[in-house]
Amino acid sequence: MAESPRTDELIRALALGGRARVVAADTRRTVEELWRIHAPSPPMTAALGRAATGALLLSAALEKRTHREPTLTLEIDGGGPGGRILATASPAGWVRATAAHPEADAPSRPDGKLNVGAVVGSAGALAVTRDLGAGQPYRGVVDLVSGEIGEDLARYLLESEQTPSAVGVGVRLNGDATVGQAGGYVIQLLPGVPDDEAEALSGRVRELGMVTDRLREGLGPDAWLARLFPEGYELLARQAVEFRCGCSADRVERALKLLGEGEVTRLIEEKPDEPSIELTCGFCHARYEVPRGDLERLREEIRAEARERSGQHGS
């Protein structure tokens, strides 16, 4: 078996004469970092890995329009024991992900595969929020199909973006529950693809099978595209991808202000004898000590901004 590349990689391409957009990625090391941080159960490792991979794949289509970096966030809440799953990614190649209950577990399916649908659930929705850094973010929501994530992403692309798509995302674990392989692809068919070409491509997608099987054989994203598009494809970009949280003390303060006066007051009153409050980032588990004086300052800033808004509305 061939060695995986030292860094995870994503490629973007056009195929079928420019009528198909393709994004594919090997994300083993990224998912391995999520496993290290969150210590999830086997099916939740797969759920987090599929969500993170899907976010990376979809974010690759975002264009930077301002100085702010665009981002895409997947939010999956299927009512299962794993709770809400969040994954945020950027076309710059980073992603972060978390789950409400990463320890949630479920027996394997009858075919021996991890039962991702059982921990995610299928009674809720999948939401995709695109923030281009200017104007209001765009948010699309669809009902979950299965909670297996790949099928749900394909439904989102069809219903919310009216783009017929093939989506494959997968995570395979080793016998000791560490991450063996992870990756995925998204193929979006644009207008003008004849039915016979689309059907032929669907057949090749079925023949390709699970991306984790191909990765285990040493076949990465380039090899997948060569099989899917034997007539050739145009490589647009190749980039490294990784887990990156990006949290900081300044961002913690901004997040606290967004939570509002009530939540900041609760934190101040929760432990009245403590000189500071410890907050933990849900994405990377970094800990931040926020002095009580800073919390009181933030509360006053929130109140002052509320008074200013009230005065503007009253004038």
Residue pairs with C-beta under 8 A, 6 or more apart in sequence:
1 216
1 217
1 218
2 218
2 219
3 218
4 26
4 28
4 29
4 181
4 215
4 220
5 26
5 220
7 29
7 240
7 241
7 242
8 25
8 26
8 27
8 28
8 29
8 30
8 240
8 241
8 242
9 25
9 26
9 220
9 221
9 238
9 239
9 240
9 241
10 23
10 24
10 25
10 56
10 57
10 60
10 93
10 221
10 238
10 239
10 240
10 241
11 23
11 24
11 25
11 221
11 222
11 225
11 235
11 237
11 238
11 239
12 21
12 22
12 23
12 60
12 235
12 236
12 237
12 238
13 21
13 22
13 23
13 24
13 225
13 233
13 234
13 235
13 236
14 20
14 21
14 22
14 233
14 234
14 236
15 22
15 187
15 225
15 228
15 229
15 231
15 232
15 233
15 234
16 189
16 193
16 197
16 201
16 229
16 231
18 190
18 234
19 189
19 190
19 191
19 192
19 193
20 187
20 188
20 189
20 190
20 193
20 201
20 229
21 61
21 186
21 187
21 188
21 190
22 185
22 186
22 187
22 188
22 225
22 228
22 229
22 233
23 57
23 58
23 60
23 61
23 185
23 186
24 57
24 183
24 184
24 185
24 186
24 221
24 224
24 225
25 53
25 56
25 57
25 183
25 184
25 185
25 221
25 241
26 182
26 183
26 215
26 220
26 221
27 49
27 52
27 53
27 56
27 182
27 183
27 184
27 241
28 179
28 180
28 181
28 182
28 183
28 215
29 242
30 49
30 52
30 53
30 56
30 95
30 182
30 241
30 242
30 243
31 45
31 48
31 49
31 52
31 53
31 171
31 179
31 182
32 178
32 179
32 182
33 242
33 243
34 40
34 45
34 48
34 49
34 52
34 97
34 243
35 45
35 48
35 49
35 178
35 179
37 243
37 283
37 284
37 285
38 44
38 48
38 98
38 99
38 102
38 285
39 102
39 103
40 47
40 48
40 99
40 102
40 103
41 102
41 103
41 104
41 105
41 119
42 105
42 114
42 173
42 177
43 82
43 104
43 105
43 106
43 114
43 115
43 116
43 118
43 119
44 82
44 99
44 101
44 102
44 103
44 104
44 105
44 119
45 114
45 171
45 173
45 177
45 179
46 114
46 116
46 170
46 171
46 173
47 76
47 82
47 85
47 99
47 116
47 119
47 120
47 149
48 85
48 87
48 97
48 98
48 99
48 102
49 169
49 171
49 179
49 182
50 116
50 148
50 149
50 150
50 169
50 170
50 171
50 184
51 74
51 76
51 85
51 86
51 87
51 97
51 149
52 87
52 89
52 95
52 96
52 97
52 243
53 169
53 171
53 182
53 183
53 184
54 74
54 87
54 149
54 150
54 153
54 167
54 169
54 184
54 186
55 72
55 73
55 74
55 87
55 88
55 89
55 95
55 97
56 89
56 93
56 95
56 241
57 167
57 169
57 184
57 185
57 186
58 72
58 74
58 89
58 128
58 153
58 186
59 70
59 71
59 72
59 89
59 90
59 91
59 95
60 91
61 91
62 70
62 71
62 72
62 90
62 91
62 130
62 132
63 70
63 91
63 132
64 70
64 91
64 133
65 132
65 133
65 134
66 132
66 133
66 134
67 133
68 133
68 134
69 90
69 92
69 133
70 90
70 91
70 130
70 131
70 132
70 133
71 88
71 89
71 90
71 130
71 131
72 88
72 89
72 90
72 128
72 129
72 130
72 131
73 86
73 87
73 88
73 89
73 127
73 128
73 129
73 131
74 85
74 86
74 87
74 88
74 126
74 127
74 128
75 84
75 85
75 86
75 126
75 127
75 128
75 129
76 84
76 85
76 86
76 120
76 124
76 126
76 127
76 144
76 147
76 149
76 152
77 83
77 84
77 85
77 124
77 125
78 120
78 121
78 122
78 123
78 124
78 125
78 144
78 147
79 121
79 122
79 123
79 124
80 104
80 117
80 118
80 119
80 120
80 121
80 122
80 147
81 101
81 104
81 105
81 106
81 119
81 121
82 99
82 100
82 101
82 102
82 104
82 119
82 120
82 121
83 99
83 100
83 101
83 104
84 99
84 100
85 97
85 98
85 99
85 100
85 120
86 97
86 98
86 99
87 95
87 96
87 97
88 95
88 96
88 97
89 95
89 96
93 239
93 240
93 241
93 242
94 241
94 242
94 243
94 244
94 246
95 241
95 242
95 243
95 244
96 243
96 244
96 245
96 246
96 283
96 284
97 283
98 282
98 283
104 119
105 119
106 115
106 118
106 119
107 115
107 118
108 114
108 115
109 115
114 171
114 173
116 147
116 148
116 149
117 146
117 147
117 148
118 147
120 144
120 147
120 148
120 149
121 144
121 147
122 144
122 145
122 146
122 147
123 144
124 143
124 144
125 141
125 142
125 143
125 144
126 141
126 142
126 143
126 144
126 152
126 153
126 155
126 156
127 139
127 140
127 141
128 139
128 140
128 141
128 156
128 160
129 137
129 138
129 139
130 137
130 138
130 139
131 137
132 138
140 156
140 160
140 161
141 160
142 152
142 155
142 156
142 159
142 160
143 155
144 152
145 151
145 152
145 155
146 152
149 169
150 167
150 168
150 169
150 170
150 184
151 167
153 165
153 167
153 169
153 186
154 165
154 166
154 167
157 163
157 164
157 165
157 167
157 186
157 188
158 164
158 165
163 188
163 189
163 190
164 188
164 189
164 198
165 186
165 187
165 188
165 189
166 185
166 186
166 187
166 201
166 202
166 205
167 184
167 185
167 186
167 187
168 184
168 185
168 205
168 208
168 210
168 211
169 183
169 184
169 211
170 181
170 182
170 183
170 184
170 210
170 211
170 212
171 179
171 181
171 182
171 212
172 179
172 180
172 181
172 182
172 212
172 213
172 215
172 216
173 179
173 180
174 180
180 212
180 216
181 211
181 212
181 215
181 216
182 212
182 215
183 211
183 212
183 215
183 220
183 221
184 211
185 211
185 221
185 224
187 201
187 205
187 228
189 198
189 201
201 228
201 229
204 227
204 228
204 230
205 228
207 227
208 214
208 224
208 227
208 228
211 224
214 220
214 223
214 224
225 233
245 281
245 283
245 284
245 286
247 281
247 283
247 284
247 286
247 288
249 288
252 279
252 281
252 288
252 290
253 290
253 294
253 298
256 263
256 264
256 267
256 290
256 295
256 298
257 264
257 298
257 301
257 302
260 302
261 299
261 302
261 303
261 306
264 295
264 298
264 299
264 302
265 299
267 277
267 290
267 295
268 277
268 292
268 295
268 296
268 299
270 277
271 277
274 292
275 291
275 292
276 289
276 290
276 291
276 292
277 289
277 290
277 292
277 295
278 287
278 288
278 289
278 290
279 287
279 288
279 290
280 286
280 287
280 288
281 287
281 288
